[in-house]
Amino acid sequence: MAIIIKSLLILPLFFVSGFAQNPEDNQNPAQAGNRPVILSVLDNLTYDASAVVQIKLTGFQVQLKDLKVTMYPANTQGGSMNQKAIELQLKEVQSNDNMGIHNIVVATPASCTIAPPGDYMLSVVFQGVSSVAKKTGAIDTRD
């Protein structure tokens, strides 16, 4: 049951919780051990630069072909229909297989036409299984 109050739609909690799932996640319980954990993300991103995302994933050799790194706008106060997921270009993976730590070097968006300044949530997908998203620092437009 939904209640409408002066054009405000209030949804039951069970309905809203479905939006929290990452659409990239295949939700296969057999692959739950494949879930990467984001350890660190660069705090202040800049346009047209490189950034390192550090993940923990034990027992796997991580290669670029197995990964996808995506940024989602984290603005919770807006309703822009132009917000979109931004898949970041992967440059390289530096791995310490003994510890299960992997540094993923990504290219940040080239300009504000691709990613407007603001806060973003970052998600890493490994072989179809997504990490829990982590908030990045705001994209900085200052030189």
C-alpha positions as CSV (number, residue, x, y, z in Angstrom):
1,M,0.0,0.0,0.0
2,A,1.3,3.4,-0.9
3,I,0.1,6.8,0.5
4,I,0.1,9.9,-1.6
5,I,0.4,13.2,0.3
6,K,0.5,16.4,-1.9
7,S,2.3,14.7,-4.7
8,L,4.7,12.9,-2.3
9,L,4.8,9.2,-2.8
10,I,5.7,7.2,0.3
11,L,6.5,3.6,-0.4
12,P,6.5,0.7,2.0
13,L,10.0,-0.2,3.2
14,F,10.1,-3.6,1.5
15,F,9.6,-1.9,-1.9
16,V,12.4,0.7,-1.3
17,S,14.9,-1.9,-0.2
18,G,14.9,-3.5,-3.6
19,F,16.6,-0.4,-5.1
20,A,19.7,-0.9,-2.9
21,Q,20.8,-3.9,-5.0
22,N,23.6,-3.3,-7.6
23,P,22.1,-4.1,-11.0
24,E,25.5,-5.5,-12.0
25,D,25.3,-8.2,-9.4
26,N,24.2,-11.6,-10.6
27,Q,23.1,-12.7,-7.1
28,N,24.3,-16.2,-7.5
29,P,24.8,-17.7,-4.0
30,A,27.4,-20.1,-5.4
31,Q,29.7,-17.2,-6.2
32,A,29.4,-15.4,-2.8
33,G,33.1,-16.0,-2.2
34,N,33.9,-14.0,-5.3
35,R,32.6,-10.8,-3.8
36,P,35.4,-8.1,-3.8
37,V,35.7,-5.9,-0.8
38,I,36.8,-2.3,-1.5
39,L,39.5,-1.3,0.9
40,S,40.3,2.2,-0.3
41,V,39.3,4.7,-2.9
42,L,41.1,8.0,-3.7
43,D,39.4,10.7,-1.7
44,N,39.6,13.6,-4.2
45,L,39.2,12.6,-7.8
46,T,40.2,14.9,-10.6
47,Y,39.2,14.8,-14.2
48,D,41.4,13.0,-16.8
49,A,43.7,11.4,-14.3
50,S,44.5,8.0,-12.9
51,A,43.2,6.7,-9.6
52,V,43.8,3.5,-7.6
53,V,41.0,1.4,-6.2
54,Q,42.3,-1.2,-3.7
55,I,40.2,-4.4,-3.2
56,K,40.6,-7.6,-1.2
57,L,39.8,-10.8,-3.0
58,T,41.5,-13.9,-1.7
59,G,42.1,-17.0,-3.8
60,F,41.7,-15.5,-7.2
61,Q,44.1,-14.2,-9.8
62,V,42.5,-10.9,-10.8
63,Q,42.8,-9.8,-14.4
64,L,41.4,-6.8,-16.3
65,K,39.0,-9.0,-18.3
66,D,37.3,-10.1,-15.1
67,L,36.7,-6.6,-13.7
68,K,34.4,-3.7,-14.1
69,V,34.6,-0.5,-12.0
70,T,31.6,1.7,-12.1
71,M,30.7,5.1,-10.5
72,Y,27.1,6.0,-9.6
73,P,26.0,9.5,-8.6
74,A,25.6,9.7,-4.8
75,N,23.3,12.7,-4.8
76,T,20.4,11.7,-2.6
77,Q,18.7,15.1,-2.7
78,G,18.2,15.4,-6.5
79,G,16.0,13.8,-9.0
80,S,17.9,14.2,-12.2
81,M,16.9,11.7,-14.8
82,N,20.2,12.4,-16.5
83,Q,22.2,10.7,-13.8
84,K,23.9,7.6,-15.1
85,A,26.4,4.9,-14.2
86,I,29.9,5.7,-15.5
87,E,32.1,2.7,-16.3
88,L,35.7,3.6,-15.7
89,Q,38.4,2.6,-18.1
90,L,40.7,0.0,-16.5
91,K,44.5,0.6,-17.0
92,E,46.1,-2.2,-15.0
93,V,45.9,-4.5,-12.0
94,Q,48.8,-4.8,-9.5
95,S,48.2,-7.9,-7.3
96,N,49.7,-9.4,-4.2
97,D,48.1,-12.8,-4.6
98,N,49.5,-14.1,-1.2
99,M,47.6,-11.4,0.7
100,G,44.6,-11.2,-1.8
101,I,45.2,-7.4,-2.2
102,H,44.7,-6.0,-5.7
103,N,45.3,-2.4,-6.8
104,I,43.2,-1.5,-9.8
105,V,44.4,1.5,-11.7
106,V,41.5,3.3,-13.5
107,A,41.2,6.4,-15.6
108,T,38.9,9.0,-14.1
109,P,36.3,10.6,-16.4
110,A,37.7,13.1,-18.9
111,S,35.5,16.0,-18.2
112,C,32.4,17.4,-16.4
113,T,30.3,16.5,-19.5
114,I,30.8,12.8,-18.6
115,A,30.7,13.1,-14.8
116,P,29.4,16.4,-13.3
117,P,31.2,17.5,-10.1
118,G,29.8,15.9,-7.0
119,D,29.9,12.8,-4.8
120,Y,29.9,9.3,-6.3
121,M,29.5,5.7,-5.1
122,L,32.0,3.3,-6.6
123,S,31.4,-0.4,-7.2
124,V,33.8,-3.1,-8.4
125,V,32.4,-6.1,-10.2
126,F,34.5,-9.3,-10.4
127,Q,33.2,-12.1,-12.7
128,G,29.6,-10.8,-12.3
129,V,29.7,-10.4,-8.5
130,S,29.7,-6.8,-7.2
131,S,31.3,-5.3,-4.2
132,V,29.4,-3.2,-1.7
133,A,29.6,0.3,-3.1
134,K,31.9,2.8,-1.4
135,K,31.6,6.6,-1.4
136,T,34.4,8.4,-3.2
137,G,35.4,12.0,-2.5
138,A,33.9,14.6,-4.7
139,I,35.3,15.1,-8.2
140,D,37.4,18.3,-7.8
141,T,37.2,20.9,-10.5
142,R,40.0,23.1,-9.0
143,D,43.5,23.1,-10.5
